[in-house]
Amino acid sequence: MAVGFGVTGIGAGDSSNNSLFGIDTHVAAGFDLVVNAGDCIIAGLSFSAADLALGPFIVGDNELDDLARKVTCGSVQMTSLGVIQWDTLQGWTEVFALLDAPGGKQRITGAVGGGVASKRLLRVSATTYSGVDSVGTPVIVSGTGTSMSISATVTAADRVVGVFGTRSGISAFNGSIRYLNNAGISLLIGDAAGTGSSQSLTGTRQKSGQWGGIVVPLNAADTVASCPPMAFDVGFGELDVQREQRLGGLRRQVFVVPLDSDGKKRYIDTADPKSPDDVTPLTLDWTNFLALTKDRIRDGWIDIGTRLEKRDDWFTFTDQTVMVAGGSAGRPEYITYHIDTWGGESYSRTLKLPIKSL
């Protein structure tokens, strides 16, 4: 069967203009996307950080690995397929992928943080494809001029996806344009069916300048289950990266970090008692605590001690969740949540989890 196009997200952009003097150390943007279960999601991210009035964005020796860069689908972090810097400019294009995506409405969020404070622009969008067995080796090119072109070879059943980013406007594409936005920073996502021979995906810029592009081959599966047409949910308004509860009736206990907490107390709240045989999800919500500085979670980890068993854990930009089993009957356990923020701060808070006597 051939790889088929699914849906396109409305995309989202963010800048650091909300901070003092329009500079910051992080940006993030997100949107909702309705996905068929099992589809492949290809997300493109375009990033630029420079201001002639403030000087260039500085990363140590221009190494992109000095920055934290990610795109998430709900609570799942997508895999980076490749990144290309726009020649010597402090900007780049990056592509992320998720095979066998969860179905339903998912939040797609892109974020970049680290380095020194600077004016930053970020744009992210995503497309979905059905019948994808695997992702081939990306072809990554950067250049200067009005024409952006990358060549790749795939079979007639496969499909190639091109993602191009630059600072100035993109005006045309020789394949099927799935997403194009030139507001503040340019990002184009398009694709074409394979031909079995080398083919070029070409985009046109309105004026000469530096750009970076990535072409991703999508290899077709042997068989594909059919599905009805879909429509994506268009939403507008303030960015909300709070993850909804997982499907399947997950019963979470949610605890809010108090604004006046300082981490010096042994614990900030007490959970409902659990049986040693229960598997219990416990969420710590940092939303209100971090809202005072408009900060977000960059990384998080959770300590559960030696008597509990960690079955799963995850975090979003605003909360952390851990699923725990076990525990010693009649003895309380203490679970400590740690976060590092995009703003460079670190916090830890602890919950008390009573264990029922058998």
N, C-alpha and C positions, 0 to 999 in steps of 0.2 A: 504493500500500500504506500501511497505517497504522503509526505508530510503536508499537513494542511494548516492554514492560518486560522487562528481562533478569534481573539479580541485584542483591542488596544486600550491601555489605560489613558485617562485624561492627562496624566503626568502632573508634575509639581515642580516648583522652583523655590529657592530660598536664598536670602542674602543676609549678610551680617549688619544690615542697616539699622537693626533694632538696638544695637549696642552703641556705646559712647563713641562718637566720631565715625560711626559706620565701620568699625573694625571689630574682629572677634577671633576666637580660636576654633570655632566650630560652626557648621551649618547643617541643617537637616530639613528634608521635605518628604511628604508622603501623600498617598492617594489610595482610594479603594478600588479594587479590581475583582470582578466576579469571574471565577476560574472553574473550568471543567476539571473534575478530579482526574489526575493522571497526566494532564497536559504538561508541556515544558514551558517554563517562563523564561524569557530573555529580557533582561533589564539593561538599559543603557544609562550611563551617568556621565554628564559633562560638567567639568569643574574649572573655574578660573579664579585666581586670587592675585590681583594686582591693582594698583591705583597710582596713576602718575603723580598725584599730589602727595602720596604717602610713601612712595618707593615700592620696590618689588616685594612680593611675598617671598619669604626666605625659609627654605627647608635645608637642613644640614647637607651640604654638598649636592643639593638638588635631588636627593634620594626620596622617591615617593614612599618607600617603606618607612620613612620617619613619621608618616601620617597614618592615623587609623581611618580606613575607608571601608564602608560596608553598605550592602543593600539587604534588607530583610523582607521576608514574606510572612506576615504574622509574627510568630516567635522564631521562625526558622531563618538562619542566616544563609543567604545564597552564596554560591561559589564564584569567585572572580576568575574569569576565563582569560583575562589579559588587560593590560593597561598601557597606554602610549602617551608620553608627554608631547605637547605641541612644540617640538623642536626645543628651543631654549626658553620658551615662555613658561611661566608658572601656571600652567593649566594642562589638563589632560582629558582623555576619553577612556572610559573603562566599561567593560561588559561583564555582567553577572548572569548566572543561569541556575535554574532549579528544575531538575527532572522529577517526574511523578509528583506534581504539585498537589497540595490538598484542595478539595473542591469548596465551592461557596465563595462568599465575599471575603477577600483577604486584604490586609493593609500592606501595601508596598512602600517601604521607607528607605531612602538613601541618606547617608550621613558621612561627613568628612570632618575630622578633628585633629588637633595637634599643631605643632610648629609654633610660630609667633603670631600674635594678633595682626590681622590684616583685613582689608576689604575682600569679602569672598562671595562668589556666585556659584550656585549649584543648581543643576536641572536633572531630573530623573523621570523616566517613563519605562513602560514595559509592554511587551506583546506576548501572546501565548500561541503555542503550536501543538497540534494533535498528531499522533502517529510517530512520535520521535523515539527512536531506540537509543541513540547516543549522540553526543556532541563531538564533532570533529575538531581537529587542530585549528585554532584561529589564525587568520592571516592579519598581521598588524603592520600598519604603515602610517608614517607622518610625512607632511610635505608643506610646501608653500606655493600659493598661486590661487587661481580662481577655480581650478578643476581638482576634485578629490576622487581618486580612482584606486580600487583594490581588486585584484583578480583572484579567483579561486576555481577549483574544479570539483564538481559533485555529480552524481548520477541523476537521471531524469526523475527518479522518485524522491530524491532528497531536495533540500532547500537551503539557500544561503541567506543569512541575515546580516545586513550591514548597519553599523552604528558609527555615525560621524559627529564630531564635536569641534567647535571653533568659537571664537569670540564674536565674530560678525556673521551677518545673515547668510543662511543657506536658502537657495531659491529653487532648486530642481533636483530630481533624482531619476535615474533611468529604469528603476524597478518600481515595485508597488510601495508607495509611501504609506507607512502605518502611523508614524508620529513625526511632526515637525513643529518646532517652536523656536522662535528667534528672540523672545523677550528677555533682554538682559544678557543671555548666553544662549548659544545655538546648540540644539541637539536634534539629530535626524535618525530615525529607525526605519529601515525599509527592508524588503526581501525580494527574492526572485526564485522561481523554480529552477532546479538544476537542468543542465543540457547534456551532461556527459562529457563535455569538453570545457576548456578554460573560458570563463566569462568574467567580465568586469562589472562591478557595481560602481557607478559614478555619480557623484553629487557635484552641484555647481554652487560656488559662492558668489555673492554680489560684488565682492571686491577681493583683490589679492591679499593673502595673509596666510598665517600658519594654521595648520589643522592636524587632527589626529583621527584615524579611523580603524575599525576592527571589523573583519568579516568572519562570521561564525558559520561553519557547515553543520546542518542538522541532518543526521542520518536516519532514514526511514526504518520503522519497524516492519516485520513481516506481515502482521495483521493489525488492524485498527478497529476498535469498537466504535459503532456509529453513535452519534449524540445529536440532540436537537439544537437548532440555532440558539445563540445566546445574545443578551444585551448587557452591556456593562453599566454599572450604577454610577451616574454622574453626581458628584457632591462638591459643594463649595463651602467655604468658611474657614475658620481657624484650624490650623494643623492639629490633629489629634492622633498621637501615636500610642495611645493606651490599647493594649491587646485585649480582645474579647476572650471569654472563657473558651477553652477547647471543647470540641464536640464530644458527645457521648455522656453527657450528664455529670461532668466533673464538678464536684462540690468543693469549692475553695473557701477557706476561711481567709478573709482579707483584713489586714491590720494597717492602719495609717500611721506613718511616722509623725509624732507630735512636733509642732513648730518649735516648741521650747525645749525639746530633748537635746542633750549634749553628749550622749554616749557614755556618760560616767556611771549611770545606774546599771545594775546587773541585767535588767530587762525592762522593756517599755510596755509590754502587754502580755496577757496570758491567754493561750489558746484553749479551746474546748478539750477536755481530757480525751485521749484516744486509747483504744485497746492495742496491746502489742501486736495483734494480728492485722490491724487496720493499715491501709496505705492512705496517708492523709496529705493533701496538698495545702500548703500554707503560703500565702502571698503577703509580702510587705510592700505597701504602696508609698513611694517617695514623692508623689506628684506635688502635694501642697508644700512639702519641705523644700523641694528644688525650685518651685515656682517663684519664690522670692528673688532668686538671682537668674531666673530664666535658664537654668542649667539643666542638663540631661545626663543620663547614665551612659558612660562610654564602655565600662566593663564592670562585671559583677561576679562575685563568687560567694558561696555559702558554706559555713562550717556547721556540722551537725554533731560533733563529738564522736565517741567510739561505740556507743550502744545503739544508736539509730542506724538505719540503712537508707542511703540515698538512692531512690529509684529513678529520679529525673530532676532536673532543675533548668531554669531558663530565666532570661530577663528581657525587658523591653527598655525603652528610653526612660520609663517612669516607674517600673515596679520589678520585683523579683519574686519568683515562685520556686518552691522546692517540694517534691513529693517524697515523704519519708515513711518507712515501715519500721517495725521492731520497737525497741525500747525495753527498759527493765520495769516490770510491773511494780507499781507503787512509788516509783522514783521519778521526779520531774527531769525533763531534758531541756537543754538550752540551745537554741538555734541562732547563730549570729550571721547577719547579712552584711556583706561588705560591698561598697561601690567606689569606683573611680569615675569622676565626671569629666565631661568635655572641657570644663573650665579649669581642670587641674587639681580639683579638691578630692578628698577621700573621707568617707564616713563609714561607721559601723554601728549597727543597732541589733539588739538581741531580743528574741521572744522566748517566753517560758511555755513549754509543752508538757502538761501533766500526763502521766501514764497510769491508766486504771489498774487497780489491784485485781488479780485474777481470783 
